[in-house]
Amino acid sequence: MEELFNKINEQEFDNLCNSVKSCELCPRMASSQRILSRASGSVSAKIMFIAEAPGRLGADQSAIPLHGDKTGHNFEALLKFANLERSELFITNAVLCNPRDTDGNNSTPTKSEIFNCTKFLKSQIELINPEIIVTLGATALHALNLIEPHSLSLKINVRTVNTWLQKKLIPLYHPGQRAMLHRSLANQRSDYQFVNDTFKQLSRKTSYRISKTSLLKEDILAIVSYILNKQKLTYFALHKIFYLIEYNSFLNFGHRLTTAYIIRQKDGPYCTDLHINRLRNSIDGLQTKFISKTSFVVYKEKESLFASTDDLSDKLSDETTKMIDYVLEKYGAKSNASLKRSVYFTRPMRNILFYENNHKINLYNTPIQFVDQFTLAT
Ligand code: SF4
């Protein structure tokens, strides 16, 4: 049921992105890139960050909110400091296009531009339905006031929890360089830590719901248990093999096997659903071994593990198990280095590298778009 709900949400979100693409409400941004897509984050995120507008050298280039320029770098460093994972958040802006002055530099969105875009901001909030909204800067806080009036001001209410539309609203300063003059880096770090602490407190109160969502979805669990029943893999290899199974399924069947969220990380594809804690939560008796500074081995004792998940892997179709067998046979025995090379040769990863090289940016933590081998990056 939850999975069905997620799929409906994703579909509605894609529809919203399409409406935004055709919006021409603001004359000076009528032909700008609209920064709203799956790269904005998870549609089931519990925390939503809202900043001001895409930056010329940041989101307007990378198509990822708060990413690619100095502000994006600051923001990602603050998230990292507070142990917040970008892939588990939803990040957007009060205004979805990059406002520029007549010299082509970033400029502040006008009141009417902020007003024009509130209908999209409202739709995003309704669709994502986060438990916590974090506004970054006065513009984002003002945009919320246009949706549902509040009496908050950044200066007075910074780093406080407020109730707004039955959600927790936390006003913070913008992570841009100028805002650092008003709010020191040390204070901003504490602000982000405060967001994480608030989230943990809320999670404890709704622990039943959280523990349910921290389990692997049934289709992903079935594939993982099938893989690990067949062979012992490092944690690194498990993520790459899972990606290759999804990629080969896309090439051969025209669709992926699951809705698992797979992102580009420094060492290649990483499936956020296969986080080690989620694996441990979902699979009784799963064992991990710390081999070196970075590698885990995920393995089972043949006679004792997966008794409870055997039924699940039995539910996989013959077509699917043949696909998994094919991938395991081709890649399962490769070293981590060789496996990394193999995934980098696939079209989705080559497209990302091509884009990164052309635009001189990195797309770490962005979702990997599955495309066939003949589709090129634009
Ligand atoms: S900023 Fe928002 S309202 Fe204005 S053109 Fe872009 S998408 Fe439309």
Residues whose N, C-alpha, C, O or C-beta is under 5 A from the ligand:
A	BS01	SF4	V20 C23 E24 L25 C26 M29 V95 L96 C97 E113 N116 C117
